[in-house]
C-alpha cells in the first residue's frame, strides 16, 4: 500500500499536463505586479518607473525561490510520509521525481532539497523575509551557510529558534539594502552570541583546508591559487601589487600582467624587470627575493571587552611560558646532578670550578638553557613594514595614546599543547612554586593558545567579522598600534570630543576622522568594497565656506566614508545623497539619481555591530564668520555657480525628506504619469495646408 496521502495523489486531469503544455500564462501578468509598467508600452513610462519595476522583478525572483523551496518541502513530506527533520535520508525518492520532472541535474536537485529542508526546519521565520522580497535567493543561501553548524545532528541546536527569530527581526526592522559583507557580519554576530563554536569551527575547518592548487588549460597556460587566512591574502596581494607598480609608466604590460609576472618573481626568487626597453629606465626595482618598501596596514576594530580579554590571554601565555622555562631549567639541573653523582662529588666541584675560570671550547655543547641566550640579529635584507592598527570603539581618543608592540614575525612558537588533557582544564594559578613533577603536570594543563577567548567578534576592515582568537594571532605576529579616542578607564559619555580643527571648521579632527571610518568600515555605497581607511571622509551636505550656518557642518551625522571614485562622482555629477537620523536614532542614508529617484542606502552600519559607537559625544564645530571681501573686488562667477549648486541641492534634500516623511515608499515613485494626448488623424484630401 502506498504511503502517499490521498491529498497528494495525482488527479486524472493533470496526468498529461506536462505533455500538453500550452502558451505560458506569465506574459499576461497584470501590470500591478510590475509597478504599473506595461512591457509592451515602455516608451510611455519614465526611466524611474522602469527602474522601480526592475526592483519588483527582484522581489518576484525572491518569491519564486521561496515557492520553489515551499513546494519542494511539500513533495518531500508527501513522498517520504515523514516529518522533514527525519526525511533527509529518504529524500532520494523525492529527488528522483523532481529531477526528472524539471530536467535538472541530481546535484542541483539535492541542493534544492537541502535548502527546502533548512527553510522548513531551521530558518522558517527567515524564510518569510525571502517570501516578502527582503533578501534575494543568493543572500538566503548565505544565511544557510553561516548557520550550518546549528544543527550538527538529527536534533537542532537549542538556540536555533533564537537565532532564526533574531535574524528575521533584523531583516524586517531595517530599511535599506543589504550588502554581502553586512549581511554576513550581522548573521555571524547573532550566531556568536548564542553559539560561539558555530562561528569558530568554520574558520578552523577552512584553515585546515589551506593549500596551493594548480590547473593547466592545455594551451601552455595555467592557473595557480592559494587558500589561506584573510590577512595573509591581503598582505600577499598588496605585496604583489607593490612590486608590479615598480615598473615605469612606459611598460607595455597591463596591470594584471605585471602582477602575474611579479608573483612569479616573488615565488621563484628571480629578478622582476621593467619591459619598457629603455636604457635610462627610471624604475626602482628591488633585488631578487626582496619586497619593495611598501606600507601594509591591517585595520582591526574591537570593543573594550574583547581587548581586555586579549590582554588577559597574553598575560596567561606569558605566565605559561615562564613556567615552561622554569621546568626546563629544573630538568637540566637534575640532569647535571645525576651526571655529577656518577663521577663523584669532588670531580663535580672541579668541573664547575673549571667552567668558571677557563674559557669554553668552541666544540663543547652549551649546557645553559637556550632561551637565556641573546638572539642573533637576522641579516637585514628588507624592512618589514607590515603592521596592525587596532582601534577600540568603547575607548578611543582624538590624539590617542598609542602603545606599539614590536614583535618578530619569526618569533618563538607557543608552548606545545597538551596531549591528553581535558579541553576545559584551567591552568594552574600558582606561579611561584615550581611543579614537583613536570611530566604529570603537562598532561593535565591546557595551553592558553588552545582555549577560546571570552570576548566579542571584532572587525577586520576589508574582510569582515573575525573571532577574538584571530585578533590575538594578528597582534602577536605583527607590530601593533592600539588607538583610543578617550583615555583608558574614561566613560565616553563624559568626554566631549572635538569635531573640527579650531583653526578651520571644515577640517575634521583626528577623533572625528577615526570615528567616521570606524562607523562605516567600507565605502557607504552598498555595492562597493573599498576600505573606509583608504577612502575619503565626505561632507554629505556641501560645506558652504562663505556661510557655514546654511549647512554642511562638520558633524558625525553630516559625514560618511566614500572611496575616491564615488567621492568624485558625487562631487562632479548630479548624483545626490542625504544622511540623517530616523525616529529610532538609526543612521539613514538615501541616494538620489540625476533623474530624481531615491534609492535606500545600506541597511546597517558598524554602529549596529559595535553599540559602543553611539556613546561618543562630539562638540559643535565653531561657526566661522564669512571671510570679509576686499572693497572693489567683484566675486567670481565660479563662486556664484557653486553657491547656486549648493542651494539647489539643499532644496532637493528638503523635498526628498518631506516626501519620505509623508509615507511615500523609500524608492520615491514618481507622480502618476500623464498619458500623451492623441490628436485625430486628418485624412489627406490633396488640398493645400491652411497656413
Secondary structure, DSSP 8 states (H G I E B T S, - for coil): ---S-GGGS--GGGTTTTTS--S-SGGG--GGGGTT--GGGGGGS-HHHHHHHHHHHHHHHHHHHHHHHHHHHHHHHHHHTS-GGG-STTHHHHHHHHHHHHT--HHHHHHHHHHHHHHHHT-HHHHHHHHTTSS-HHHHHHHHHHTGGG--SSS--TTHHHHHHHHHHHHHH--SB--HHHHHHHHHHHHHHH-THHHHHHHHHHHHT-EEEEEE-SSS-EEEEEE--HHHHHHHHHHHHHHHTTS-TT--S-HHHHHHHHHHHHHHT------S--TT-------TT------EEEEEEE-HHHHHHHHHHHHHHHHHHHHHHHHHHHHHHHHHHHHHHHH-HHHHHHHHHHHHHS---TTS---S-GGGS-------SS---EEEEEEETTS-BTT---EEE---TT--------SS--TT-------SS--S-HHHHHTT---GGGS--S---EEETTTEEE-HHHHHHHHHHSEEEEE-BS-TT--GGG-EE--EETTEEEEE-HHHHHHHHHHHSB-SSTT---BTTTSEEEESS---SS-GGGS--SSGGGEEEE-HHHHHHHHSSS-EEEEEE-TTS-EEEEEE-TT--EEE-BS--HHHH-GGGGG-EE------------TT----HHHHHHHHHHHHHHHHHHHHHHHHHTT--TT------------------S-----
